[in-house]
């Protein structure tokens, strides 16, 4: 049996890949500039404040849990001695 291998020039596949990359970049730019609805400055500020408040609440909850566990472990270790 004779095998025949068809060789594809490398430059054609590289050109196709680069064309795909450039097409992707063009479509991304169009989507970001024409199709995406960006928040207003006021909406952005409100969202940022909401995230800050949520982060502070979560941090305080974690602090309370850490302090209570620290207190309980201190009491436990003191009772061993």
GINOR-V386629 format. One record per residue. PHI is phi in whole degrees, 0 to 359 (* if undefined). BURIAL is 1 if it has 9 or more other C-alpha atoms within 8 Angstrom, else 0. Layout:
phi=PHI burial=BURIAL
phi=PHI burial=BURIAL
This chain:
phi=* burial=0
phi=257 burial=0
phi=260 burial=0
phi=245 burial=0
phi=253 burial=0
phi=265 burial=0
phi=264 burial=0
phi=258 burial=0
phi=301 burial=0
phi=294 burial=0
phi=297 burial=0
phi=292 burial=0
phi=290 burial=1
phi=295 burial=0
phi=297 burial=0
phi=294 burial=0
phi=295 burial=0
phi=293 burial=0
phi=295 burial=0
phi=295 burial=0
phi=294 burial=0
phi=294 burial=0
phi=295 burial=0
phi=298 burial=0
phi=296 burial=0
phi=298 burial=0
phi=294 burial=0
phi=296 burial=0
phi=298 burial=0
phi=298 burial=1
phi=295 burial=1
phi=291 burial=0
phi=267 burial=0
phi=242 burial=0
phi=253 burial=0
phi=279 burial=0
phi=263 burial=0
phi=275 burial=0
phi=290 burial=0
phi=284 burial=0
phi=299 burial=0
phi=294 burial=0
phi=298 burial=0
phi=295 burial=1
phi=296 burial=0
phi=298 burial=0
phi=295 burial=0
phi=295 burial=0
phi=295 burial=0
phi=299 burial=0
phi=295 burial=0
phi=298 burial=0
phi=296 burial=0
phi=298 burial=0
phi=296 burial=0
phi=294 burial=0
phi=297 burial=0
phi=296 burial=0
phi=297 burial=0
phi=293 burial=0
phi=296 burial=0
phi=295 burial=0
phi=299 burial=0
phi=297 burial=0
phi=296 burial=0
phi=296 burial=0
phi=294 burial=0
phi=292 burial=0
phi=293 burial=0
phi=300 burial=0
phi=297 burial=0
phi=297 burial=0
phi=293 burial=0
phi=301 burial=0
phi=297 burial=0
phi=295 burial=0
phi=291 burial=0
phi=293 burial=0
phi=288 burial=0
phi=282 burial=0
phi=267 burial=0
